[in-house]
Amino acid sequence: MAATSTMWVLGKNYYGADIGKTVDIYAAAFPDMHREVYDFYVEGDVVVVELKLNGTHKGGLTLPAGTIVPTGKEIHAPCCDVFT
């Protein structure tokens, strides 16, 4: 099973190898980032993982509109990953 190679983050689409760049950007901004997995759903060749991203904003978060300086605040962002 291969992961879908498109990611959308704050108004910008990332494709292929660029998806790894977003992981690096968020890892730098939230060095203690961890995932809390809630559930898995499978339908045919599609797998959906329901989770929450948790971390503390300790580094600069570089976005297309500019960089957000560290705030020291925690994030708890519910999301899902879809694999085909």
N, CA, C and O atoms as a Maestro MAE file, in Angstrom:
{
 s_m_m2io_version
 :::
 2.0.0
}

f_m_ct {
 s_m_title
 :::
 protein
 m_atom[336] {
  # First column is atom index #
  i_m_mmod_type
  r_m_x_coord
  r_m_y_coord
  r_m_z_coord
  i_m_residue_number
  s_m_chain_name
  s_m_pdb_residue_name
  s_m_pdb_atom_name
  i_m_atomic_number
  :::
  1 25 0.838 -1.161 0.000 1 A "MET " " N  " 7
  2 3 0.000 0.000 0.000 1 A "MET " " CA " 6
  3 2 0.893 1.238 0.000 1 A "MET " " C  " 6
  4 15 1.758 1.364 0.866 1 A "MET " " O  " 8
  5 25 0.707 2.144 -0.938 2 A "ALA " " N  " 7
  6 3 1.517 3.359 -1.039 2 A "ALA " " CA " 6
  7 2 0.730 4.556 -0.534 2 A "ALA " " C  " 6
  8 15 -0.482 4.633 -0.737 2 A "ALA " " O  " 8
  9 25 1.397 5.478 0.114 3 A "ALA " " N  " 7
  10 3 0.751 6.681 0.605 3 A "ALA " " CA " 6
  11 2 0.434 7.610 -0.562 3 A "ALA " " C  " 6
  12 15 1.208 7.710 -1.514 3 A "ALA " " O  " 8
  13 25 -0.704 8.285 -0.480 4 A "THR " " N  " 7
  14 3 -1.046 9.289 -1.466 4 A "THR " " CA " 6
  15 2 -0.009 10.399 -1.408 4 A "THR " " C  " 6
  16 15 0.409 10.795 -0.320 4 A "THR " " O  " 8
  17 25 0.413 10.910 -2.566 5 A "SER " " N  " 7
  18 3 1.541 11.837 -2.581 5 A "SER " " CA " 6
  19 2 1.129 13.303 -2.712 5 A "SER " " C  " 6
  20 15 1.778 14.066 -3.427 5 A "SER " " O  " 8
  21 25 0.063 13.698 -2.034 6 A "THR " " N  " 7
  22 3 -0.344 15.092 -2.006 6 A "THR " " CA " 6
  23 2 -0.658 15.471 -0.571 6 A "THR " " C  " 6
  24 15 -1.272 14.693 0.160 6 A "THR " " O  " 8
  25 25 -0.236 16.678 -0.158 7 A "MET " " N  " 7
  26 3 -0.528 17.162 1.183 7 A "MET " " CA " 6
  27 2 -0.933 18.620 1.071 7 A "MET " " C  " 6
  28 15 -0.331 19.373 0.305 7 A "MET " " O  " 8
  29 25 -1.949 19.030 1.829 8 A "TRP " " N  " 7
  30 3 -2.390 20.421 1.848 8 A "TRP " " CA " 6
  31 2 -2.136 20.963 3.242 8 A "TRP " " C  " 6
  32 15 -2.607 20.399 4.229 8 A "TRP " " O  " 8
  33 25 -1.387 22.064 3.325 9 A "VAL " " N  " 7
  34 3 -1.079 22.686 4.605 9 A "VAL " " CA " 6
  35 2 -1.270 24.190 4.470 9 A "VAL " " C  " 6
  36 15 -0.567 24.847 3.701 9 A "VAL " " O  " 8
  37 25 -2.211 24.723 5.210 10 A "LEU " " N  " 7
  38 3 -2.447 26.172 5.277 10 A "LEU " " CA " 6
  39 2 -2.415 26.847 3.911 10 A "LEU " " C  " 6
  40 15 -1.653 27.788 3.689 10 A "LEU " " O  " 8
  41 25 -3.250 26.356 3.000 11 A "GLY " " N  " 7
  42 3 -3.408 27.013 1.715 11 A "GLY " " CA " 6
  43 2 -2.388 26.666 0.654 11 A "GLY " " C  " 6
  44 15 -2.393 27.273 -0.417 11 A "GLY " " O  " 8
  45 25 -1.522 25.720 0.912 12 A "LYS " " N  " 7
  46 3 -0.508 25.341 -0.076 12 A "LYS " " CA " 6
  47 2 -0.517 23.827 -0.237 12 A "LYS " " C  " 6
  48 15 -0.555 23.091 0.749 12 A "LYS " " O  " 8
  49 25 -0.482 23.366 -1.485 13 A "ASN " " N  " 7
  50 3 -0.392 21.941 -1.770 13 A "ASN " " CA " 6
  51 2 1.067 21.525 -1.898 13 A "ASN " " C  " 6
  52 15 1.882 22.249 -2.469 13 A "ASN " " O  " 8
  53 25 1.384 20.357 -1.363 14 A "TYR " " N  " 7
  54 3 2.714 19.772 -1.474 14 A "TYR " " CA " 6
  55 2 2.576 18.423 -2.157 14 A "TYR " " C  " 6
  56 15 1.622 17.688 -1.904 14 A "TYR " " O  " 8
  57 25 3.536 18.095 -3.028 15 A "TYR " " N  " 7
  58 3 3.484 16.860 -3.801 15 A "TYR " " CA " 6
  59 2 4.794 16.096 -3.680 15 A "TYR " " C  " 6
  60 15 5.856 16.695 -3.509 15 A "TYR " " O  " 8
  61 25 4.715 14.770 -3.771 16 A "GLY " " N  " 7
  62 3 5.905 13.922 -3.826 16 A "GLY " " CA " 6
  63 2 6.904 14.199 -2.724 16 A "GLY " " C  " 6
  64 15 6.555 14.201 -1.544 16 A "GLY " " O  " 8
  65 25 8.158 14.436 -3.113 17 A "ALA " " N  " 7
  66 3 9.251 14.633 -2.156 17 A "ALA " " CA " 6
  67 2 9.056 15.871 -1.289 17 A "ALA " " C  " 6
  68 15 9.592 15.933 -0.183 17 A "ALA " " O  " 8
  69 25 8.295 16.862 -1.770 18 A "ASP " " N  " 7
  70 3 8.053 18.070 -0.977 18 A "ASP " " CA " 6
  71 2 7.259 17.792 0.294 18 A "ASP " " C  " 6
  72 15 7.307 18.583 1.235 18 A "ASP " " O  " 8
  73 25 6.526 16.672 0.334 19 A "ILE " " N  " 7
  74 3 5.772 16.322 1.540 19 A "ILE " " CA " 6
  75 2 6.729 16.168 2.718 19 A "ILE " " C  " 6
  76 15 6.393 16.563 3.835 19 A "ILE " " O  " 8
  77 25 7.903 15.608 2.492 20 A "GLY " " N  " 7
  78 3 8.895 15.450 3.552 20 A "GLY " " CA " 6
  79 2 9.341 16.785 4.117 20 A "GLY " " C  " 6
  80 15 9.693 16.870 5.294 20 A "GLY " " O  " 8
  81 25 9.333 17.844 3.288 21 A "LYS " " N  " 7
  82 3 9.720 19.175 3.759 21 A "LYS " " CA " 6
  83 2 8.753 19.666 4.835 21 A "LYS " " C  " 6
  84 15 9.177 20.280 5.814 21 A "LYS " " O  " 8
  85 25 7.458 19.401 4.660 22 A "THR " " N  " 7
  86 3 6.487 19.847 5.666 22 A "THR " " CA " 6
  87 2 6.712 19.129 6.991 22 A "THR " " C  " 6
  88 15 6.554 19.724 8.057 22 A "THR " " O  " 8
  89 25 7.079 17.862 6.927 23 A "VAL " " N  " 7
  90 3 7.381 17.110 8.148 23 A "VAL " " CA " 6
  91 2 8.572 17.749 8.852 23 A "VAL " " C  " 6
  92 15 8.556 17.909 10.072 23 A "VAL " " O  " 8
  93 25 9.607 18.115 8.094 24 A "ASP " " N  " 7
  94 3 10.789 18.764 8.671 24 A "ASP " " CA " 6
  95 2 10.445 20.117 9.288 24 A "ASP " " C  " 6
  96 15 10.939 20.449 10.365 24 A "ASP " " O  " 8
  97 25 9.598 20.903 8.610 25 A "ILE " " N  " 7
  98 3 9.197 22.220 9.104 25 A "ILE " " CA " 6
  99 2 8.486 22.098 10.448 25 A "ILE " " C  " 6
  100 15 8.788 22.834 11.388 25 A "ILE " " O  " 8
  101 25 7.538 21.163 10.533 26 A "TYR " " N  " 7
  102 3 6.783 21.003 11.782 26 A "TYR " " CA " 6
  103 2 7.631 20.361 12.874 26 A "TYR " " C  " 6
  104 15 7.447 20.667 14.053 26 A "TYR " " O  " 8
  105 25 8.549 19.483 12.507 27 A "ALA " " N  " 7
  106 3 9.453 18.881 13.498 27 A "ALA " " CA " 6
  107 2 10.358 19.938 14.117 27 A "ALA " " C  " 6
  108 15 10.673 19.863 15.305 27 A "ALA " " O  " 8
  109 25 10.781 20.926 13.325 28 A "ALA " " N  " 7
  110 3 11.614 22.010 13.849 28 A "ALA " " CA " 6
  111 2 10.812 22.919 14.776 28 A "ALA " " C  " 6
  112 15 11.328 23.378 15.795 28 A "ALA " " O  " 8
  113 25 9.561 23.177 14.429 29 A "ALA " " N  " 7
  114 3 8.724 24.075 15.230 29 A "ALA " " CA " 6
  115 2 8.182 23.394 16.482 29 A "ALA " " C  " 6
  116 15 8.004 24.039 17.515 29 A "ALA " " O  " 8
  117 25 7.920 22.092 16.391 30 A "PHE " " N  " 7
  118 3 7.339 21.327 17.501 30 A "PHE " " CA " 6
  119 2 8.214 20.088 17.746 30 A "PHE " " C  " 6
  120 15 7.821 18.979 17.383 30 A "PHE " " O  " 8
  121 25 9.389 20.262 18.354 31 A "PRO " " N  " 7
  122 3 10.336 19.151 18.483 31 A "PRO " " CA " 6
  123 2 9.828 17.982 19.335 31 A "PRO " " C  " 6
  124 15 10.365 16.878 19.251 31 A "PRO " " O  " 8
  125 25 8.808 18.216 20.144 32 A "ASP " " N  " 7
  126 3 8.240 17.128 20.951 32 A "ASP " " CA " 6
  127 2 6.949 16.578 20.334 32 A "ASP " " C  " 6
  128 15 6.165 15.918 21.016 32 A "ASP " " O  " 8
  129 25 6.731 16.852 19.040 33 A "MET " " N  " 7
  130 3 5.506 16.418 18.354 33 A "MET " " CA " 6
  131 2 5.313 14.913 18.499 33 A "MET " " C  " 6
  132 15 6.240 14.130 18.294 33 A "MET " " O  " 8
  133 25 4.102 14.527 18.853 34 A "HIS " " N  " 7
  134 3 3.756 13.108 18.883 34 A "HIS " " CA " 6
  135 2 2.305 12.949 18.450 34 A "HIS " " C  " 6
  136 15 1.509 13.886 18.509 34 A "HIS " " O  " 8
  137 25 1.991 11.748 18.018 35 A "ARG " " N  " 7
  138 3 0.667 11.449 17.486 35 A "ARG " " CA " 6
  139 2 -0.097 10.571 18.455 35 A "ARG " " C  " 6
  140 15 0.437 9.608 19.004 35 A "ARG " " O  " 8
  141 25 -1.339 10.917 18.651 36 A "GLU " " N  " 7
  142 3 -2.242 10.119 19.475 36 A "GLU " " CA " 6
  143 2 -3.258 9.490 18.525 36 A "GLU " " C  " 6
  144 15 -4.137 10.183 18.014 36 A "GLU " " O  " 8
  145 25 -3.146 8.185 18.285 37 A "VAL " " N  " 7
  146 3 -4.004 7.491 17.320 37 A "VAL " " CA " 6
  147 2 -5.316 7.099 17.992 37 A "VAL " " C  " 6
  148 15 -5.326 6.513 19.075 37 A "VAL " " O  " 8
  149 25 -6.424 7.437 17.327 38 A "TYR " " N  " 7
  150 3 -7.755 7.109 17.839 38 A "TYR " " CA " 6
  151 2 -8.355 5.871 17.189 38 A "TYR " " C  " 6
  152 15 -8.889 5.001 17.877 38 A "TYR " " O  " 8
  153 25 -8.268 5.790 15.849 39 A "ASP " " N  " 7
  154 3 -8.953 4.702 15.166 39 A "ASP " " CA " 6
  155 2 -8.395 4.513 13.760 39 A "ASP " " C  " 6
  156 15 -7.748 5.399 13.202 39 A "ASP " " O  " 8
  157 25 -8.663 3.339 13.207 40 A "PHE " " N  " 7
  158 3 -8.324 3.003 11.827 40 A "PHE " " CA " 6
  159 2 -9.616 2.601 11.129 40 A "PHE " " C  " 6
  160 15 -10.469 1.942 11.725 40 A "PHE " " O  " 8
  161 25 -9.760 2.993 9.876 41 A "TYR " " N  " 7
  162 3 -10.902 2.581 9.065 41 A "TYR " " CA " 6
  163 2 -10.356 2.023 7.759 41 A "TYR " " C  " 6
  164 15 -9.458 2.613 7.157 41 A "TYR " " O  " 8
  165 25 -10.888 0.899 7.322 42 A "VAL " " N  " 7
  166 3 -10.432 0.272 6.085 42 A "VAL " " CA " 6
  167 2 -11.644 0.001 5.201 42 A "VAL " " C  " 6
  168 15 -12.637 -0.579 5.640 42 A "VAL " " O  " 8
  169 25 -11.540 0.433 3.949 43 A "GLU " " N  " 7
  170 3 -12.583 0.166 2.963 43 A "GLU " " CA " 6
  171 2 -11.888 -0.117 1.643 43 A "GLU " " C  " 6
  172 15 -11.360 0.794 1.006 43 A "GLU " " O  " 8
  173 25 -11.887 -1.382 1.228 44 A "GLY " " N  " 7
  174 3 -11.186 -1.752 0.004 44 A "GLY " " CA " 6
  175 2 -9.700 -1.492 0.146 44 A "GLY " " C  " 6
  176 15 -9.056 -2.008 1.060 44 A "GLY " " O  " 8
  177 25 -9.142 -0.672 -0.777 45 A "ASP " " N  " 7
  178 3 -7.713 -0.367 -0.721 45 A "ASP " " CA " 6
  179 2 -7.429 0.988 -0.066 45 A "ASP " " C  " 6
  180 15 -6.349 1.551 -0.252 45 A "ASP " " O  " 8
  181 25 -8.389 1.512 0.697 46 A "VAL " " N  " 7
  182 3 -8.220 2.795 1.379 46 A "VAL " " CA " 6
  183 2 -8.169 2.577 2.888 46 A "VAL " " C  " 6
  184 15 -9.014 1.884 3.455 46 A "VAL " " O  " 8
  185 25 -7.160 3.179 3.536 47 A "VAL " " N  " 7
  186 3 -7.037 3.143 4.993 47 A "VAL " " CA " 6
  187 2 -7.046 4.585 5.492 47 A "VAL " " C  " 6
  188 15 -6.294 5.424 4.997 47 A "VAL " " O  " 8
  189 25 -7.898 4.867 6.474 48 A "VAL " " N  " 7
  190 3 -7.967 6.183 7.096 48 A "VAL " " CA " 6
  191 2 -7.542 6.022 8.548 48 A "VAL " " C  " 6
  192 15 -8.037 5.142 9.252 48 A "VAL " " O  " 8
  193 25 -6.624 6.875 8.995 49 A "VAL " " N  " 7
  194 3 -6.158 6.852 10.372 49 A "VAL " " CA " 6
  195 2 -6.626 8.148 11.024 49 A "VAL " " C  " 6
  196 15 -6.250 9.240 10.598 49 A "VAL " " O  " 8
  197 25 -7.447 8.016 12.058 50 A "GLU " " N  " 7
  198 3 -7.927 9.175 12.818 50 A "GLU " " CA " 6
  199 2 -6.971 9.401 13.982 50 A "GLU " " C  " 6
  200 15 -6.725 8.482 14.764 50 A "GLU " " O  " 8
  201 25 -6.426 10.619 14.111 51 A "LEU " " N  " 7
  202 3 -5.411 10.886 15.115 51 A "LEU " " CA " 6
  203 2 -5.431 12.343 15.556 51 A "LEU " " C  " 6
  204 15 -6.200 13.156 15.042 51 A "LEU " " O  " 8
  205 25 -4.577 12.650 16.512 52 A "LYS " " N  " 7
  206 3 -4.380 14.021 16.962 52 A "LYS " " CA " 6
  207 2 -2.881 14.274 17.051 52 A "LYS " " C  " 6
  208 15 -2.139 13.446 17.579 52 A "LYS " " O  " 8
  209 25 -2.431 15.426 16.532 53 A "LEU " " N  " 7
  210 3 -1.040 15.844 16.632 53 A "LEU " " CA " 6
  211 2 -0.889 16.717 17.873 53 A "LEU " " C  " 6
  212 15 -1.634 17.681 18.053 53 A "LEU " " O  " 8
  213 25 0.067 16.381 18.723 54 A "ASN " " N  " 7
  214 3 0.300 17.108 19.969 54 A "ASN " " CA " 6
  215 2 1.750 17.562 20.012 54 A "ASN " " C  " 6
  216 15 2.643 16.816 19.611 54 A "ASN " " O  " 8
  217 25 1.994 18.766 20.488 55 A "GLY " " N  " 7
  218 3 3.358 19.252 20.613 55 A "GLY " " CA " 6
  219 2 3.393 20.649 21.203 55 A "GLY " " C  " 6
  220 15 2.359 21.283 21.412 55 A "GLY " " O  " 8
  221 25 4.613 21.115 21.468 56 A "THR " " N  " 7
  222 3 4.835 22.439 22.037 56 A "THR " " CA " 6
  223 2 5.624 23.283 21.035 56 A "THR " " C  " 6
  224 15 6.638 22.832 20.503 56 A "THR " " O  " 8
  225 25 5.160 24.499 20.781 57 A "HIS " " N  " 7
  226 3 5.768 25.385 19.785 57 A "HIS " " CA " 6
  227 2 7.052 25.989 20.351 57 A "HIS " " C  " 6
  228 15 7.031 27.031 21.007 57 A "HIS " " O  " 8
  229 25 8.175 25.309 20.080 58 A "LYS " " N  " 7
  230 3 9.477 25.704 20.627 58 A "LYS " " CA " 6
  231 2 10.440 26.251 19.572 58 A "LYS " " C  " 6
  232 15 11.503 26.766 19.920 58 A "LYS " " O  " 8
  233 25 10.088 26.149 18.301 59 A "GLY " " N  " 7
  234 3 10.955 26.635 17.222 59 A "GLY " " CA " 6
  235 2 10.141 27.437 16.228 59 A "GLY " " C  " 6
  236 15 8.911 27.412 16.266 59 A "GLY " " O  " 8
  237 25 10.818 28.148 15.336 60 A "GLY " " N  " 7
  238 3 10.120 28.932 14.319 60 A "GLY " " CA " 6
  239 2 9.310 28.039 13.392 60 A "GLY " " C  " 6
  240 15 9.800 27.004 12.939 60 A "GLY " " O  " 8
  241 25 8.072 28.435 13.108 61 A "LEU " " N  " 7
  242 3 7.197 27.687 12.198 61 A "LEU " " CA " 6
  243 2 7.170 28.434 10.877 61 A "LEU " " C  " 6
  244 15 6.522 29.475 10.759 61 A "LEU " " O  " 8
  245 25 7.872 27.906 9.883 62 A "THR " " N  " 7
  246 3 8.006 28.560 8.584 62 A "THR " " CA " 6
  247 2 6.850 28.151 7.687 62 A "THR " " C  " 6
  248 15 6.685 26.976 7.359 62 A "THR " " O  " 8
  249 25 6.047 29.144 7.294 63 A "LEU " " N  " 7
  250 3 4.872 28.934 6.451 63 A "LEU " " CA " 6
  251 2 5.013 29.771 5.189 63 A "LEU " " C  " 6
  252 15 5.865 30.657 5.137 63 A "LEU " " O  " 8
  253 25 4.189 29.511 4.156 64 A "PRO " " N  " 7
  254 3 4.276 30.309 2.925 64 A "PRO " " CA " 6
  255 2 4.133 31.818 3.178 64 A "PRO " " C  " 6
  256 15 4.721 32.620 2.452 64 A "PRO " " O  " 8
  257 25 3.368 32.207 4.190 65 A "ALA " " N  " 7
  258 3 3.141 33.631 4.472 65 A "ALA " " CA " 6
  259 2 4.213 34.241 5.375 65 A "ALA " " C  " 6
  260 15 4.207 35.451 5.598 65 A "ALA " " O  " 8
  261 25 5.130 33.432 5.896 66 A "GLY " " N  " 7
  262 3 6.164 33.932 6.792 66 A "GLY " " CA " 6
  263 2 6.420 32.962 7.928 66 A "GLY " " C  " 6
  264 15 5.866 31.862 7.947 66 A "GLY " " O  " 8
  265 25 7.255 33.362 8.873 67 A "THR " " N  " 7
  266 3 7.616 32.494 9.991 67 A "THR " " CA " 6
  267 2 6.959 32.989 11.279 67 A "THR " " C  " 6
  268 15 7.005 34.176 11.600 67 A "THR " " O  " 8
  269 25 6.349 32.059 12.006 68 A "ILE " " N  " 7
  270 3 5.760 32.362 13.308 68 A "ILE " " CA " 6
  271 2 6.801 32.035 14.365 68 A "ILE " " C  " 6
  272 15 7.277 30.903 14.449 68 A "ILE " " O  " 8
  273 25 7.154 33.033 15.173 69 A "VAL " " N  " 7
  274 3 8.160 32.829 16.215 69 A "VAL " " CA " 6
  275 2 7.595 31.908 17.292 69 A "VAL " " C  " 6
  276 15 6.379 31.859 17.477 69 A "VAL " " O  " 8
  277 25 8.452 31.178 18.007 70 A "PRO " " N  " 7
  278 3 7.983 30.250 19.040 70 A "PRO " " CA " 6
  279 2 7.133 30.953 20.103 70 A "PRO " " C  " 6
  280 15 7.460 32.047 20.564 70 A "PRO " " O  " 8
  281 25 6.047 30.300 20.472 71 A "THR " " N  " 7
  282 3 5.137 30.854 21.478 71 A "THR " " CA " 6
  283 2 5.201 30.094 22.800 71 A "THR " " C  " 6
  284 15 4.769 30.601 23.835 71 A "THR " " O  " 8
  285 25 5.745 28.870 22.760 72 A "GLY " " N  " 7
  286 3 5.750 28.034 23.958 72 A "GLY " " CA " 6
  287 2 4.407 27.388 24.241 72 A "GLY " " C  " 6
  288 15 4.257 26.672 25.231 72 A "GLY " " O  " 8
  289 25 3.418 27.635 23.370 73 A "LYS " " N  " 7
  290 3 2.078 27.078 23.567 73 A "LYS " " CA " 6
  291 2 1.986 25.674 22.979 73 A "LYS " " C  " 6
  292 15 2.709 25.327 22.046 73 A "LYS " " O  " 8
  293 25 1.088 24.880 23.540 74 A "GLU " " N  " 7
  294 3 0.843 23.523 23.051 74 A "GLU " " CA " 6
  295 2 -0.196 23.537 21.930 74 A "GLU " " C  " 6
  296 15 -1.071 24.400 21.875 74 A "GLU " " O  " 8
  297 25 -0.069 22.552 21.042 75 A "ILE " " N  " 7
  298 3 -1.120 22.302 20.056 75 A "ILE " " CA " 6
  299 2 -1.682 20.917 20.303 75 A "ILE " " C  " 6
  300 15 -0.983 20.018 20.770 75 A "ILE " " O  " 8
  301 25 -2.933 20.763 19.988 76 A "HIS " " N  " 7
  302 3 -3.637 19.483 20.023 76 A "HIS " " CA " 6
  303 2 -4.574 19.513 18.818 76 A "HIS " " C  " 6
  304 15 -5.729 19.925 18.927 76 A "HIS " " O  " 8
  305 25 -4.065 19.073 17.671 77 A "ALA " " N  " 7
  306 3 -4.755 19.227 16.400 77 A "ALA " " CA " 6
  307 2 -5.309 17.906 15.892 77 A "ALA " " C  " 6
  308 15 -4.546 17.051 15.442 77 A "ALA " " O  " 8
  309 25 -6.639 17.721 15.958 78 A "PRO " " N  " 7
  310 3 -7.229 16.508 15.397 78 A "PRO " " CA " 6
  311 2 -7.084 16.519 13.872 78 A "PRO " " C  " 6
  312 15 -7.220 17.562 13.232 78 A "PRO " " O  " 8
  313 25 -6.808 15.356 13.309 79 A "CYS " " N  " 7
  314 3 -6.655 15.251 11.863 79 A "CYS " " CA " 6
  315 2 -6.825 13.802 11.433 79 A "CYS " " C  " 6
  316 15 -7.099 12.927 12.255 79 A "CYS " " O  " 8
  317 25 -6.658 13.557 10.136 80 A "CYS " " N  " 7
  318 3 -6.673 12.180 9.644 80 A "CYS " " CA " 6
  319 2 -5.680 12.042 8.508 80 A "CYS " " C  " 6
  320 15 -5.395 13.002 7.791 80 A "CYS " " O  " 8
  321 25 -5.159 10.839 8.352 81 A "ASP " " N  " 7
  322 3 -4.303 10.491 7.228 81 A "ASP " " CA " 6
  323 2 -5.075 9.490 6.377 81 A "ASP " " C  " 6
  324 15 -5.744 8.603 6.905 81 A "ASP " " O  " 8
  325 25 -4.979 9.636 5.058 82 A "VAL " " N  " 7
  326 3 -5.653 8.727 4.128 82 A "VAL " " CA " 6
  327 2 -4.600 8.085 3.246 82 A "VAL " " C  " 6
  328 15 -3.806 8.778 2.610 82 A "VAL " " O  " 8
  329 25 -4.595 6.762 3.208 83 A "PHE " " N  " 7
  330 3 -3.649 5.990 2.410 83 A "PHE " " CA " 6
  331 2 -4.407 5.157 1.397 83 A "PHE " " C  " 6
  332 15 -5.445 4.576 1.716 83 A "PHE " " O  " 8
  333 25 -3.886 5.094 0.160 84 A "THR " " N  " 7
  334 3 -4.501 4.241 -0.861 84 A "THR " " CA " 6
  335 2 -3.475 3.287 -1.411 84 A "THR " " C  " 6
  336 15 -3.790 2.480 -2.285 84 A "THR " " O  " 8
  :::
 }
 m_bond[335] {
  # First column is bond index #
  i_m_from
  i_m_to
  i_m_order
  :::
  1 1 2 1
  2 2 3 1
  3 3 4 2
  4 3 5 1
  5 5 6 1
  6 6 7 1
  7 7 8 2
  8 7 9 1
  9 9 10 1
  10 10 11 1
  11 11 12 2
  12 11 13 1
  13 13 14 1
  14 14 15 1
  15 15 16 2
  16 15 17 1
  17 17 18 1
  18 18 19 1
  19 19 20 2
  20 19 21 1
  21 21 22 1
  22 22 23 1
  23 23 24 2
  24 23 25 1
  25 25 26 1
  26 26 27 1
  27 27 28 2
  28 27 29 1
  29 29 30 1
  30 30 31 1
  31 31 32 2
  32 31 33 1
  33 33 34 1
  34 34 35 1
  35 35 36 2
  36 35 37 1
  37 37 38 1
  38 38 39 1
  39 39 40 2
  40 39 41 1
  41 41 42 1
  42 42 43 1
  43 43 44 2
  44 43 45 1
  45 45 46 1
  46 46 47 1
  47 47 48 2
  48 47 49 1
  49 49 50 1
  50 50 51 1
  51 51 52 2
  52 51 53 1
  53 53 54 1
  54 54 55 1
  55 55 56 2
  56 55 57 1
  57 57 58 1
  58 58 59 1
  59 59 60 2
  60 59 61 1
  61 61 62 1
  62 62 63 1
  63 63 64 2
  64 63 65 1
  65 65 66 1
  66 66 67 1
  67 67 68 2
  68 67 69 1
  69 69 70 1
  70 70 71 1
  71 71 72 2
  72 71 73 1
  73 73 74 1
  74 74 75 1
  75 75 76 2
  76 75 77 1
  77 77 78 1
  78 78 79 1
  79 79 80 2
  80 79 81 1
  81 81 82 1
  82 82 83 1
  83 83 84 2
  84 83 85 1
  85 85 86 1
  86 86 87 1
  87 87 88 2
  88 87 89 1
  89 89 90 1
  90 90 91 1
  91 91 92 2
  92 91 93 1
  93 93 94 1
  94 94 95 1
  95 95 96 2
  96 95 97 1
  97 97 98 1
  98 98 99 1
  99 99 100 2
  100 99 101 1
  101 101 102 1
  102 102 103 1
  103 103 104 2
  104 103 105 1
  105 105 106 1
  106 106 107 1
  107 107 108 2
  108 107 109 1
  109 109 110 1
  110 110 111 1
  111 111 112 2
  112 111 113 1
  113 113 114 1
  114 114 115 1
  115 115 116 2
  116 115 117 1
  117 117 118 1
  118 118 119 1
  119 119 120 2
  120 119 121 1
  121 121 122 1
  122 122 123 1
  123 123 124 2
  124 123 125 1
  125 125 126 1
  126 126 127 1
  127 127 128 2
  128 127 129 1
  129 129 130 1
  130 130 131 1
  131 131 132 2
  132 131 133 1
  133 133 134 1
  134 134 135 1
  135 135 136 2
  136 135 137 1
  137 137 138 1
  138 138 139 1
  139 139 140 2
  140 139 141 1
  141 141 142 1
  142 142 143 1
  143 143 144 2
  144 143 145 1
  145 145 146 1
  146 146 147 1
  147 147 148 2
  148 147 149 1
  149 149 150 1
  150 150 151 1
  151 151 152 2
  152 151 153 1
  153 153 154 1
  154 154 155 1
  155 155 156 2
  156 155 157 1
  157 157 158 1
  158 158 159 1
  159 159 160 2
  160 159 161 1
  161 161 162 1
  162 162 163 1
  163 163 164 2
  164 163 165 1
  165 165 166 1
  166 166 167 1
  167 167 168 2
  168 167 169 1
  169 169 170 1
  170 170 171 1
  171 171 172 2
  172 171 173 1
  173 173 174 1
  174 174 175 1
  175 175 176 2
  176 175 177 1
  177 177 178 1
  178 178 179 1
  179 179 180 2
  180 179 181 1
  181 181 182 1
  182 182 183 1
  183 183 184 2
  184 183 185 1
  185 185 186 1
  186 186 187 1
  187 187 188 2
  188 187 189 1
  189 189 190 1
  190 190 191 1
  191 191 192 2
  192 191 193 1
  193 193 194 1
  194 194 195 1
  195 195 196 2
  196 195 197 1
  197 197 198 1
  198 198 199 1
  199 199 200 2
  200 199 201 1
  201 201 202 1
  202 202 203 1
  203 203 204 2
  204 203 205 1
  205 205 206 1
  206 206 207 1
  207 207 208 2
  208 207 209 1
  209 209 210 1
  210 210 211 1
  211 211 212 2
  212 211 213 1
  213 213 214 1
  214 214 215 1
  215 215 216 2
  216 215 217 1
  217 217 218 1
  218 218 219 1
  219 219 220 2
  220 219 221 1
  221 221 222 1
  222 222 223 1
  223 223 224 2
  224 223 225 1
  225 225 226 1
  226 226 227 1
  227 227 228 2
  228 227 229 1
  229 229 230 1
  230 230 231 1
  231 231 232 2
  232 231 233 1
  233 233 234 1
  234 234 235 1
  235 235 236 2
  236 235 237 1
  237 237 238 1
  238 238 239 1
  239 239 240 2
  240 239 241 1
  241 241 242 1
  242 242 243 1
  243 243 244 2
  244 243 245 1
  245 245 246 1
  246 246 247 1
  247 247 248 2
  248 247 249 1
  249 249 250 1
  250 250 251 1
  251 251 252 2
  252 251 253 1
  253 253 254 1
  254 254 255 1
  255 255 256 2
  256 255 257 1
  257 257 258 1
  258 258 259 1
  259 259 260 2
  260 259 261 1
  261 261 262 1
  262 262 263 1
  263 263 264 2
  264 263 265 1
  265 265 266 1
  266 266 267 1
  267 267 268 2
  268 267 269 1
  269 269 270 1
  270 270 271 1
  271 271 272 2
  272 271 273 1
  273 273 274 1
  274 274 275 1
  275 275 276 2
  276 275 277 1
  277 277 278 1
  278 278 279 1
  279 279 280 2
  280 279 281 1
  281 281 282 1
  282 282 283 1
  283 283 284 2
  284 283 285 1
  285 285 286 1
  286 286 287 1
  287 287 288 2
  288 287 289 1
  289 289 290 1
  290 290 291 1
  291 291 292 2
  292 291 293 1
  293 293 294 1
  294 294 295 1
  295 295 296 2
  296 295 297 1
  297 297 298 1
  298 298 299 1
  299 299 300 2
  300 299 301 1
  301 301 302 1
  302 302 303 1
  303 303 304 2
  304 303 305 1
  305 305 306 1
  306 306 307 1
  307 307 308 2
  308 307 309 1
  309 309 310 1
  310 310 311 1
  311 311 312 2
  312 311 313 1
  313 313 314 1
  314 314 315 1
  315 315 316 2
  316 315 317 1
  317 317 318 1
  318 318 319 1
  319 319 320 2
  320 319 321 1
  321 321 322 1
  322 322 323 1
  323 323 324 2
  324 323 325 1
  325 325 326 1
  326 326 327 1
  327 327 328 2
  328 327 329 1
  329 329 330 1
  330 330 331 1
  331 331 332 2
  332 331 333 1
  333 333 334 1
  334 334 335 1
  335 335 336 2
  :::
 }
}
